[in-house]
Amino acid sequence: MDKWKYLKYFRGLYWNFTFLRPLLAGIYDTIFPSAMKFSGLGLTTRHELPWNDDYDWGTFRKASVDIKKCFDFNDQDITMGIDLKNIDTCLYRHWIVSYAVRHAIEFTEDNDFNFVECGTAEGYTTFFALREICEHKKTANNFTMHLYDSWDALKKDGLTKSESLRVGYYKTLSIDRTKKNLAEFNDKVIYHQGYIPESFSASPEPPRSIIFLHIDLNAAKSTIDTLNFFLPRLSKRGIVLFDDYGHLSFKDTKKAIDEFFADEPGVLEKLPTGQAIYYR
């Protein structure tokens, strides 16, 4: 019996005996193996990828190629562990960033287009966000991106017990390297160097209203400090994107976010990439 006859036979069993479906699905994958479409950062799928679209997401696809030309991947001290060989494992994460930015632009009820990212590091996610913003007709020449980071070592102050294991991380980050990576956007970017929350009250001034906030701080307290400061400034139908929400190394951050939004209006969408999006 060839595999096609097996397929016909197994289909009959699959539809007629529901209790056998998990077993039959495993047998099907063995007989008819399909190539993985994507695998990276804890997510593996055989399904079609959302950015593979003949009519949309061209900006994202181009950015995923251009970042390899625009960024400095040669420095051995790069803290984030991303290089030319593995950056494509971040594609799903980066597409979520692009999607969240697009959603904020399309649906927010504000004509003052201010974007904020807290925890910029080398600027990988920033690059994808800015490419989407620059290519959108509503925001191409009418926006400001505010970037917050210490570009320095993680301090112990305010960290939980599990987070304190990371004290000293990120000490090789460089604001100059980030500016070089994002050079094509520098006239639209405002850099706020310093530790959160102190940098919120320092110069340059923060935006009075925002439509998009990306938080990637790897620490619960600074995440909540950021929400307390910027959520009142978030426009109706604006977006908050969390990078660390479902990451197993940052369970304290997830717990803090869940508690924060327990009584807040809006929807917190939890994603298989480990990210989460809050829709106001």
N, C-alpha and C positions, 0 to 999 in steps of 0.2 A: 504493500500500500504506500503510494507516494504521499508527500506532505500535503498536497492539495486535497486528497481524499481524507486525510486526517483532519484537515480544516473543516470540511463539510460535516464530518462525524462529530467533532468537538463543538461546533456551533449548535448542533441539535441538542447535545447534552447541556450546553451553557444556558440555552433559553428555556429548557424544560425542567432543569434541576438547579434551582437557585442556590442550594446549600453547597453545590460543587464549584460555584463560580470562582472563589479564590484559588482553588487548586488548579482549575482549568486555565485561569489567566496566567499562572506561572508556567504551565506546560506550553501554552501558546507562545510566551516570550522565549522559551527555549527552542521551539521549532521555527519560529519566525522572528529572530532577533532583529531589532531595529536600532539604528545608530543613535547615540545620545545627541540631542540637539545642543545641550548646554550642560556644563558641570563646573561649579565654582562657588566658593564661599558657603558651602553647606547645602546648595540647591542643585539637584540633578533632574533633568527632564528630557523625555523623548518627544514632547509636543512642540509644535511650531512656535518660534520665538516671536514676541509681539512686535519687534522692530523689523522683522522681515515682511515688508508691506510695499507693494509696488506703488502705492499712492500716498504714503505717509512715512514719517520718521527718517527721511533722507538726511536731515540735519544731524540726527543722532548717529546714523551710520558713518557720516563723514567725520564727525567729531571723534568717533572711536578709532579712525585711521589717523587723523591729524594729531591726536594727543601724543602719539608715538614719535612724531616729528618735532613737536613744540616743547616737550618736557625734557628736563634734565634727568636722564636715567643712568648717567655714568658715575655719579658720586657714590662711592661705597658706603657712605654714612647715611644714606637715605633711610629714615626711620621707619617708614610705613611698610617696608618689605615688598614694595611693588616695583617691578621692572618690566622690560620689554617682553620677557618670556611669560610673565603671568598676568599682565594687566587685563587680558581678555577674560580672565576668570571673574572679573568685577563687572562684566557687561550688564548683567541683570540688575545689579545694584545701581549702576550708572543710568540704566534706562528708567528705573523708578524715579531717580532724581529728575530726569528730563520730563517724565510724565507728570510729576507733581508740579513742576514749574509751569508746564503747559496748562494744567488744570487751573492753577491760580490765576494765570493771565486771562484765560477764557471766561472764568466765572466770577471773579472778584468784583465787588461793587465799589470800585475806587479808580480814580484816574491818576493817582499819585503812585507810581510803580516803584516801590522800594522793596528790595530783597535783602535778607540777612542770612548769613551762615555763621554759626558758632562752632568752632573746631575745624578750621580750614586745612591745617597741616600743609601738605605739598600743593593742594589745590586741584586734586583729581576730580572730585564731585563738582567743584566750582566751575571747572572748565566746561563740563556738560551742561550745567545750568545756564552759564553765560552764553553758550552757543545757541541754546533754545531761545533765550531772551532776545538776543541780537537778531535772530532770524524771524521773530514774530512781528507782524506789522503793527500791532498795538504798542509794542515796547522797544522796537529797534533803536529809536533815537530819544527815548523818553523813560529812562530808568536809572536807578543807582543800586549798586550791590555793596553792602556793608559786610566786611569780613572780620570776624573776631577770633583771635587765637593768641596765646602767650608766645608762641614760637620759641618755647623754652621747656625745661624739664617739668614734669608733673610734680606738684608739691603735695605734701602729706595733709595739709590743712583741709578739713572737711571731708576727707575720704573715709569710706567705710572700711571695715577690717579686710574684706576681700579685695577692695580697690587699692588698699595701701601696698599690696604686693607690686604694684606698678609705679611706685614712687621713683622718680628719676627718668621714666620713659620720656621720649620725645625731645631729649636734650639736644639732639643734633638737627632739629628742625631749624630752618632759616627763613626769615621773612624775605630776605633778598632773593633766595632761590624761588620762593613762591611768586614773588613779583615777576621774576624772569619767566617762570612757567606761564603766567597769565598776562604776559606783556601786551598781547593784542587787545586787551580790555582795560588797560590801566587808567584810561581817561574816564571810565565809568565805575571804577572800583575805589572804595574808601577802606583803608586798612586801620583796624583798631587793635594795636598790640598791647597785651596785658592780660592779667588773670581776671577771670569772671568771679564775682560780680563787679569788682572795682573798675574794670574797663568801661562799664556801662555809664559811669558818671565822669569819665575822663574825656579829654579832647582827643579826637574830633567828636562832635555831638552825635548821638544816635538818631535814627530817623523817628519822626513823631508818629508815623503810621507805616505799616508794612502789609504786603499781601502774601509773603512767603517767608517762612523761617525754617532753616535746616539746622538740626542740633546733632552734633557728633562729638560729644565731650567725654565719653567713657567714664563718667562719674555722676552719681545720682544727685548730689547736692547742687553742683553747678548746672545740671540739667533743669532742676526745679527753680533755681535762681533765674535762669534764662526764661523759663515759662512765666514766672511771676513778673518779670520786667517787660517782656515783649507781647505776651498774650493780650493784655489790654490794648495794645497798639495794632493788633491784627484786624484787618478789615473783614467785613462780613463776606463769607464764602472764601476767605483766605485759607492757606494751607500751612500746617506744621508737619515737617518730615523728620522722623527720628531714625538715625542710622543704627543705634545700638539696642533697640527695643528687645529683640528676641535673641540676641547673641548670648550664648551660654556663659560667657565670661563676665557679663554685666547684668546679672540677675537683680542686683540692687537698683539699677536704673529702671528696669521693667517694673519692679514693685512700686517705685516712686511715681512713675508715669501713670500706672493703673490707679493708684490712690489719688493722684492729682485730678484725673479726669472722671473719677467716679460720679461726681455731682455736676460736671460741666455739660452744658448743652453741646450738641454736635456728635460726630461719629469718629471713633478711633478704629481705623482699619489696620488689622495686623497681618503682615505679609510673610510669605514663606521664605523670603530673602533675609528675614531677621529685622527688616525695617518696619516702620509703622507710619501711617499718615492720619493726621487729625484734620477733619473737615469741619470748619466752623459753620 
